[in-house]
């Protein structure tokens, strides 16, 4: 089988006179099991629509979950979707744009210029270095760059476009760039006097109803940090412009992709800060379709799970049966999760959810009196809690209760008293995401342990998750920030000491 695969929205998008390359329609790729493809496959996603939760978006998402090397990645799609995010990385390039376009304006419009980039290549020779730098930041098969003269020339917008939008004149440029790209070996993108050791910002929202840490917990984080020589400050969304003043960022507000929490994480990483939750963890954990594929690929036990689209709703009935749980991919705190007990309920709920996302998740309903939540930090178990179902409800949070969301009870135990299989499975699941801070939800049933999901930004609340560890919980988290900051500082020092390459 070929080592690369090109995904298109419709087979007709790959015209008869195009080169003979391995091409698949996105529907086929999404329906096929992961085992149908080699694990080292390189996927080029050329779908028309790659908006959030479209089939094109899921093409990149599932490729990552299956371990395939995909361009564009989900992160690139997200970064290109909002100028507030990608402008963070293009500020340095703007200076080069001003120099290049300031020298030569022959044939250019006086106010606006558009440049087409294919796999980091472009036609104007003088713009090639800029095109290459943009592609290294945002590896996407094709996008247009709009420059505007606003005092000086600068990047105004990056606009991805699709294969079916190519003009006849552009086809030769595109396939030449594609050929060069496929011949290159795959490389992962590069990672980028005080009385206290470090400055750490904790992002929170005092108005959030279901915040991951209460005011009492935030106070304990501040106290623990300062006891260890870290100056901890609580910040809010309005402090975005101040973020570079800090060495590290700890997000204690519910994260979402289309939300400023992701912008904060992205900005912190761009500034080479230590950040929890990091952007990749947010991207991976907030989408249940990615998690389902990732867990399945690693053969971790889960309830029976099926990914549905508009044409396959009844597969849930056929492969799982009733009752069945339907989930919107990016819900949190039991939001966007519904139970169907009949075909009419299944069809009604699924059609409603599919208005928001091209794919949804159907999962076997497995009732237990409580879910296990295992906190994992830096690939090690941190705490173990039991979250009980809300009274007369099948979830741990009842969002339909009178007077607002109603939680079930909790019971936190020593990590050594939790079932070993539960802790072991939780750590394996969290390690598939990264080395940050995660909360893994599991059920212990007669059939064994089942992973329900992995959460970034897990609850760390006074009187709940700290019931056993007390102040040690907050100190452990702060110590891990210090460890990461010390490591980053040593790496920077080593880079400075490293001898320059011999120009000869």
N, C-alpha and C positions, 0 to 999 in steps of 0.2 A: 504494500500500500504506500502511496505517496507520503512524503514527510510534511506536506502542506496541503491546506484545503481553503478554498475561497467560498465564503458564504454570500449569497445574494438573496434579495427579497423574493424575486421570481426568476425561474429559469430563463425566461425570455430576456431578462436584463443582460444575460451573457450572449451577445449577438453571434450569429453564425460565423462572421469573419474574425471574431476574437481568437486569440491563441488557444491551443488545445491544452487546457490546464484543469486540474481536479476542482470541480465546482459543485456545490450543493445548495439546494434551496434551504432557507432558514427553517422551514417547517420540518424538513427531513432531519436536520441536525438536532433540533430540539426533541424530536420524537425518538430518535435512536438512543439506545442505552450507551453509557460511557464505554462499555466493553467493545463496541463496534469500531472504535478508533484507537490507533496506537497512542500510548501515553505521552510521547514526545511530539505530538502533532503541532505544527505551526498553523494557526488559523488567521486568515485575513478576512475581517468582517466588512463587507461592502454593501450591507443592507441600506435600503433607501432611508428608512426611519430608524434612528438610534436614540430617540428621545427616551426619557426615563420610563421604565416599565413597558416599553414597546418590545416586539419580538426581536428587533435588532439589538436592543439593550440586553435582552436575555441571551442572545447569541454570545456576546462577550462574557456575560456573567457565568453561564454554564461552562464555557470554555475554560475559564479560570478555575471553576470548581472541579473540573475534570483533570486539571493539571496541564491543559494545553497552553501553548505559548501564543497568546492572542494579541492582535493589534486591530483596532484600538482596544485598550483595556477598559474596564468599567471606570476606573479612576480617570482615565483620559476623557472618556465621554462626559463624566461629571464635571471635570475641570473646564472643558470647552463649553459647557452649557451656560455658564454664567461669567460675565465679564468681571464681576467682583472677585472671582476666584482666579481666573487666568491672568488678570492684570498684575497680580502679585509677582508672577514670574517673568513678565515681559518688561518690567521697568528698566532692567539693565540693558535689554536689547534696544529699547527706544533710543538710547544715546547713539548706538551704532546706526540705527535707521536715520537719525537726524544728520549724521555725517555723510552717509552714502547718498541720500536723496538731496542733501544740501549741495553736494558737489555736482550732481548731474540731474538736470530736470528736462533734458531733451525728450520731447514726445510725451511728457507726463502732464496730466491734468493739473491745473494750478492749485486745487484744493484736495482732491481725492485720488488715490491710486489703489488699484486692486492687484494683488499678486496671487497666482495659483501655485500651490505646493503639492507635489506628488512624492510621497515617501522621502521628504527632505530635499527634493530636487525642484528647481524652477528654471524657466527659460532665460531671464535676464542674468547674465553672468555676474554683474556687480552685486546682485541680491542673493547669490548662492550661499554665502556664509550665514546670512540672516535666516534663509530658509532652513538650512541645516540645524541652526541653533533652535529654531522653533520646533522642528521635528523631534529634536532630542528632548525637549520639554514636554511636547504633546505628540507622542507617536501615533498619528492617525494616517490612514492611506492617502487621503486627499482633503485639503481644506483651502479656503481662500483667506487671504489676509488683506484687510482694508486699512490703508494708511491715510491719515488726514493731516493737513497742514494747519496746525493750531499754534501759531507762534513759531513752532518748528515741526518737522514731520515726526509723527509718532504712530504707533499701532493703535487703531481705533477698535477693531473687532476681528475675531477669528471665527470663520464660518465653515463648518464641515459641510460637504456636499456629497452626493451619491453617484454611483456608477452610471445610472441612467441619465444623469445630468451632463455627462461628457459630450462635448461637441466633436464633430469629425476631426477637427484640427487638433483637439486635445488628446485623442485616443493614442496617437503615436507616442507623445510625451509620457502618458500614463503607463503604457505597457513597457516602455524603456525603463522607467523608474521602478516598476514592479519587478522586472527581470533582475535589475541590479540589487534590489532589496532581498529577493529570494536567494540570491547567490551569497549573501553575507551570512556569516555565522551569527547565531542568536547571542545577544548580550543583554543581560539584565540592566535596566536603567540605573544610573548612579544614585547612591543614597545621599544625599547631601549632608580703689582702696576702701573696703567695707568692713563693718564689724561682724557681718554674718557671711557665711560661705556662699549662699545662693539666694536668689529671689524667685519665689514660686507664686504664680497666680492661680487661684481657684475660681473658675467660671461658674456662676450660679444664677438662678432667677428666683428672687424672693416671692414672686407671684405664682410660681408653678405649683399646681395642685398635687401632683404625684412626683415630687422631686426625689432624686435618688439619695440625697442626704438632707436630713432635717437641719435647722439652724443649730441645734445642740451638737450634731455631728460635725458640722462645719467648724464650730468653735473648737472642738477637740482636735481637728486636723491642724488648725492654726496653732494651737497650744503645743501639739506634738512637734510640728515643724520648727517652731522657735526654740524649743528645748534642745533641738539637734543643730541649732545654728543656721536655720533656714528662715528667711523673712517671708512669711506667708501673707498674702493679701487677697481678700475676696473682691472679685471684679464681676461686672455685668456686661451685657451686650454693648452698651454705650462706650465701653473701654477698648474697643477693637483697635483704635489708633495707638493705644499705649502698649500693645502686646509685646513689642520688641524690647521694652524696658526690663522684661523678666528673663530668667534662665529656663524656666519650665512652666508648663501649663497643665493643670489638673481639671478636667471637665466634670463638674458635678451638676449637670443639667441634662435632661433627656435629649439624646442626640438624634438627629435626623439628617438625611442627605440634603434635602432642599431647605436648609435652615442655617442660621448663623453659627450654630455649634460646629458644623462641618467646616465653615469658613475659618473659624478660629483654629481648628485643628490643622487645617491646610496652611494657614499663615504661620502658625507656630513651627511647623515642620520646615517651611521655606526659610524661616529665620534660624534654623538649626537648633531649635529648642528641644528639650525633652518634653514629650507630650503624651498624656494618657487621657482620653482615648486618641490614638493616632488615626490618621485618615483611612488607612487600609482596614483597620479593625472596624471602624464605623461602616465603611462600605460593605464589608463582608458580613457583619453581624446583623445589620438592619434589614437584610433581604433574606427571607426564609427559603426562597427557592435556591439561592446559592448554598445556604446551609444544608438543605436537604440533599443536594447533589454532592456536596463536599463530604458529608457524613457517609453517604452511600458509597462513594468512591473509595473511602477508607474502611468500609465494612464495619462501621460502628452501629450498634443496634438502635433502631428507632421504631416507632409505630409504623405500620404499613403506610406508605406515602406515595401519592400520585400527583404529578404536575398536570394541570388542566388548562386548556384554552377553550375558545368558543365552540370548537367542533368536537371536543372530547369530554364534555361535562359528565356524560353518563358512564365514563370509565370509572368514576368514583364508586358508582353503584356496582359495576361489574367486578372490580378488583378489590374493593374494600367492604362494601355493604353498609348497612345502617346500624346505629347512627354514625354519621361521618362528620368530621370537623373540617370546616373550610376557612382558609386563612388568606388575608391580603398579605402580600409579601413583606411590607414594611411596617406592620403594626407593632405596638409595644404596650406593655402593661395590660395584656388581654384585649386590647382594642383590635378591631378588625378581625376578630375570631368568632365564628358562628357554628352552631351545630344544626345539622339537618337530619331529620328522622324519616323522611319520606322523599319520593322522587320529586314531588311538587315543591317541597322545601329546598331540595338540592338545586333544582333548576332556577327557582326564584332567587335564592341567595347567590348562586354562582353568577347568574346574569348581572346582578347588581354589582358584584365585586369586579367582574370583567369589564365594567365601564371605566374602572380606575386603572386596571393593569391587564396587559395582554395574556399574562399567565397568573394562575393562582394555585394554591396548594390544597390538596385534599388529604386528610390524615385520619387514620383509624382512631376512633374514640376509645381511649383507655382510661377508665375511671380508677382513681386511687384517692384515699382520704387526704393525701397531701403530696406535694411535689418536693423532691429534694432540690435544694439550691447549694451548689458547691462553689465557693469563691476561689478563683485561681489567680495568682499574681506571679509573674515571672516564671511560669510553668510549674508552680508549686501550689498545693492546696493551702488556702488561707483560713476559711471558715466553713462550717456546715450548718445549714438551717433547713427546717421543714416548714414549707408554706402550706397551710391548710386551705381547703376550699372555702369560699365565702358561704355563709349559712344559706341553705336551701338553693344553692347554685352550684354549677359544675366547673367554675373557674375560681382562681384565687382572688380575683377582683371582679365584683359585680358592678358594671358600669350603669346598669339600669335601675339600681336601687334608689329608693326615694331619699332625697337629701344629699345625693352625690355618691361617688364610688364607695363601695363597701368591701373591705378586705376580710379575708379569713384570718384565723389566728396564726401563730408561728411558734416554733420550738427550736431553739438553737442548741446544738450539742458540741462537745469537744470533737475536733476533727478525727481523733483516734477512735471515737465511739461510733462514728458513721460507718455503714457497711463498706468494707474495703473495696468491693466491686464497684460501688457507686462512686467513690472517690477516684479510683483508678480510671474508670471510664470518663469521668468528668475532666480529668487532667488531659487525657488523650484528645478529647473533643476540643478543649480550649487551645491545645497546642497546634491544632490545625489552623487556627486563626492567627496566632502570633505569640508574643511574650509579654503582653500587657496585662490589664486587669479585666477579668471576665467573670460572669456569673453563669454557671451551667445548670440548666433545669433538667432533671431526670425523674423518671418514675421507676420504682422497684416493684415488679409484678411477679406473678407465678411463673411467667415466661422469662424472667430475668430483668436486667437493667435496660432501660430504654432512654435514649437522649431525646429530649423534647426540643431544646434549642440552646444556643450559646448567645449570651447577651454581652455586648460591650456596655460600659457605663452601669454596672450592677449596683443595686442598693447597698449602701454602707450607712446604716442608720443607727442613731443612739437608741439603746434599749432593745435592738433586734439583732442585727448581725454581730454587734459587739458584746452580746450577752455573756459569752464565755471569755473572750480575750480582753474585754474592757479597753483601757487606754493602749494596750499593746497592739490592738488592731490598727489604730491610727498611726502609732509609731512605726509599725512595720511598713505601712504604705509610704510614709515619709522617708524611711531608710532606703526603700527601693528607689525613690527619686534621687536621693543622694548618690546611691551606687551608679545609677545611669549617668548622672551629671559628672561624677568623678571619672567614669570611663570615657565620656565625651571629651572632658578636659585633657586627659592623658593622650587621647588620639590626636587632638589638635596640637598639643605640645610636640608629639612625635613627628607630626607633619612639618612643623616649623623647623625642627632640628635636622630633618632629612636633608642630605646634600643635594644641591641642584644637579640635574643631569649635565654631563660634560658636553658642551656645545660642539666639540669635535666629533 
